[in-house]
Amino acid sequence: MSEKLLLEQDGHVATLTLNMPDLRNPLTDLDLCDALVAAADRIAADQTVRVAILTGAGSAFSSGGNLKHMRDKEGTFGGDAVAVKDKYRRGIQRVARAMWDCEVPLIAAVNGPAFGAGCDLTFMCDIRIASTRAVFAENFVRVGIVSGDGGAWVLPRQVGLSRAAEMAFTADPVDARTALDWGLVSRVVEPDDLMAEARSLAARIAKNPPRHLRMTKRLMREGLTTSLASLLELSAAYQGACHQTADHEEAVAALLGKRDPTFDGT
C-alpha cells in the first residue's frame, strides 16, 4: 500500500488508515485514490478478511478535497472542465464505487472531522462509530462546488431526504451527538476508546462465517435499489447455496451442541 494509506491485518480484521495527518487526510490525490481502490479489491479477494475498519491518522478522519490544490488548480483540480471531470471519474468516484461495492463489511471509525468527500466516504461504509471529536459536514457548497463522489446518492439513503438536504444546502457541521440522534452513527465513544470499540465490534462480526457475511451485505446493498420480488429471488438463490456449505453445517451443529463454532469459509 502507498504510505498515504496503511493496511494492517490482525486475524480476520483488516484496518485501513488514511495516513496524511499533516494535511488532515485529504482524499483527492490520485495516488491515494488508487491505493484505496487497490485496498478494497485486496480485502475483497482475501477470504481470510471477514471485516475491515477504516479510520484516519491524526486529529481528522478526512478533510475531503485539498483546498490548496483547488486554489492552485493542481492534481484532481487541474485543467479544463473536461479534464477535471475525467480526473473525478478516475479518482474519487472509483473510490466511492470500490468502497460501496466491497464485499467485506466495513466499519468507519470516525476519529475527527469528516468533511466533504471524507464525510461521504464514511457513508460508503456499513457501520459508523464516532469519537466525541467527530464532526460531519456535507460542505461542498461552502467551497463553491458540488458533491462529485456520490454523496447526493448515498446521503439521503443514510439519513432521509430532509436531513440530507439540510446538510447539503447549509453545509453546516453536524457534531457526533447530533449524528447519533440522526442515525448517522451507531454509537459515540471517547477518543481514547474509539479503536478499541471498533475492534470489539469487528471481532463480534468476524465470529460469523465469512462467505455468509458477504452475502448478507450484498443482499442489504441490493435491497436499497431493487424490488422486493427481485430481492426475494436473489435471497432464495443465496439460501440454496448457503445450505450446501460446511460452515452452515458447523453453525447448526455448534448451536445444537451448545459450543462455539469454528468457521473456515467453506
N, C-alpha and C positions, 0 to 999 in steps of 0.2 A: 504493500500500500504506500501511497505518497505520504511524506511526513506531514502533509496538511490533513491527513486522515489516518488515525491509528485504528488498527483492527487487532483485537486480542480475543482468545477463546479460552474459557475455563470450563472444562467438562462439555456440557451440551449448550452452554450460553456464550454467545459472541457479544463483544462490546465494541461499538464504533464510536470514536471520539473525534469530533471536529477539532482540529489542532492548530488554530491560528489565533491564540488568545490575545496577542498584542493588537490585533485588528478586530477583535470581538467576533471571530469566526465568520467572516462574510462567505457567501455561497456562490458568488458569481465568477470566480476564477475557473476557467475551463478545465484546468488540470484537476482541480478539486472535484468538479462535476464528474469527470472521467473516473476518478478514484471512488466516488460514491456509487456510481453505476457498477463499477467492477466489484466493489464490496457486496452490493446487493446480489449480483449474479453469483459471486463466490459462495455466500452463505446459503443461497437457494440451492446450489448444486451439491452442497455438502450435507449429506443426510445425518451426520453427527450433530449438526446445529439444529436445536429444537426451538430456540427463541433468541432474539437479539435485542440489545439495548443501544439506543442512540443518545449521545449526550455531547456537551461542549466542554472544552478545556477553558479554564479561567473563569472570569466573572459573568460571561454571557453564554447563552446557548448559541445564538447566531444573530448578527445584526442585519442579515439579509444581504442586500446589494452593497458593494463597496462604493461609498459616496465620492471618494477621491477619484476613482475610475470613472464614475458618472460625470464629474466635473471636467475631467481631462479627456473625456471621450476615448478611454483606453479599454483594452480587453473586450469583454462582452459588449461594451457600450460604444465601441469604436466603429466608424464607417457610416454609410448612409442607412436609410430606413430598411432597405432590403438586407444589408449586411447584418444589422442588429437583429432583425427577425431571424435570420439563419443561425446566428450565434445563440439566441434564446432556444431555438429548436435543438441545436446540437449540445447545449449545455444544461441549463436548469430544467428545461422541460424533459430531458432524458432522465434527470434525477427524479422528478415527480413520477414519471411512469415506472421507473425501476423500484422506487420505494412503495408505491401503491400496489404494484403487481408482485412484489416479493412474496414468495410462498411462506416464508417463516414469520411467525408472529413478531411484531416489532413494538418495543416499549420506548417511548421518548421520555428520558429523564431530564426534565427541563430545569437546568440549574440557575438560569438567569434570564435576561431579556431575550425574547424570540420575536424579532421584528421582520415584517415583510416576508421575503422568501423563507426566512427562518421560522416564522410563525406558521406558514403554510407547510413547511417540512414536518413540523410536529403533527399536523393534521393528516399527513400521509401515513402516519404510524397508527397502530391499532389501539394502543393504550398510552395515556399521558399521565405521568406523575410529576408534580411541580414542587420545587423548592419554594419557600415563602418569599424568596427573592425573584421568582419568575414573574415576568410581565409579557403579555401577548399583545401585539399590535399589528393590525392589518393596515399598515400606514403608507401604502403606495401613493395615494393621492397627496399625502403630505410632501412628497418629493416630486410631484408632478408627473407620475407615471401610473400605470395600472398593474394589477397582478398578472404577470406573464408566465406564471408557473402552475396554473391550475387552481389557484386559490378560490376563484369565483365558482368553481365546480365543487370543491371539497368542503369549503367553509359552511355553506348552507346545510350540507349533509351532516355536519357535526353539531351545529347549534340552532338550526332552523333559519328560515329566511329573514325574519325580522331582526334577530340579533346579529346575523351575518351582515345585513345591510347597515346596521348601526356601526359595527366595527369598521366596515369598508368605507362608509360615507364620512364618518367623523375622523377616522384614523386615530381615535383616542386609545390609549393603552388600557388593557384590562389586567388588573392585578390577580395574583394567584387565588385569593379567596373568592373574588368575583368569578374567576374561571371555574372554580369548583361549583359555585352556585349555578352557573350556566351549563354545567355538564361538559365543559371543555376539557377538564381533567378529572381523573378518578379520585385523586387524593392530593393533599398538600402536606409536606413534611418540612422539618427544619433543614437548613442547608447541609449540615453535617450528617444527616440521616438519609439524604436523597439516594445515593448509590446503594447503600445497604438495603433500603426499601425496594429499589428497582431490582436488585439481585435476589431478594427474597421472593418477590413476585415472579421473577423469571424462573427461579427454582421450582416454584409450585406449578408453573406451566410446563416446565421441562420434565416433570414426572410422568407426563402423559405420552402415549405413543406418537412418534414424530410424524408419520405419514398421515395419521388421522387428525393431528393438529393442523397440518397444511390443508387438508381437505375441508376441515371446519372453517378455516379462514377463507378459503376460496368460495365456499357457499355463502358466507356473510358478505363478501365483496359482490358476488353475483346478485345477491338479494337486493342490493341497492339500486340496480338498474334493470332487472329483468322482471318478467311477470311471475305470479305465483305458480302458474301451470308449468312454466319452463323451469323454475327452481325446484319444484317437486320432481320433475323428470330427472334433473341432474342429481338431486338428493337420492333418488331411488337407485341410480346407477352407482353412485358412490357407496351406498349401503351394500349393494351387491358385492362390490369389491372388498369393502371392509370385513364382511362376514367370512371372507376366504383367507384372512390374514392370520399369521401366528400371533401377532400382538392382540388381536381380538380374543383368540382362544386363551391367551395368557391373562388378559384382563378379567374374563369371566371366571377362570379357574382361581385367580387370586381373590376375587370377591367371595366366591363360594368357600374358599379355604381360609378366609379371614387372615390373609397375609398381604404383604406389599408385593406388587407386581414388578417384573423385570422386563422391560421392552427393548427390542433390538432393531426395530424398524422393518420387520418382515411380516 
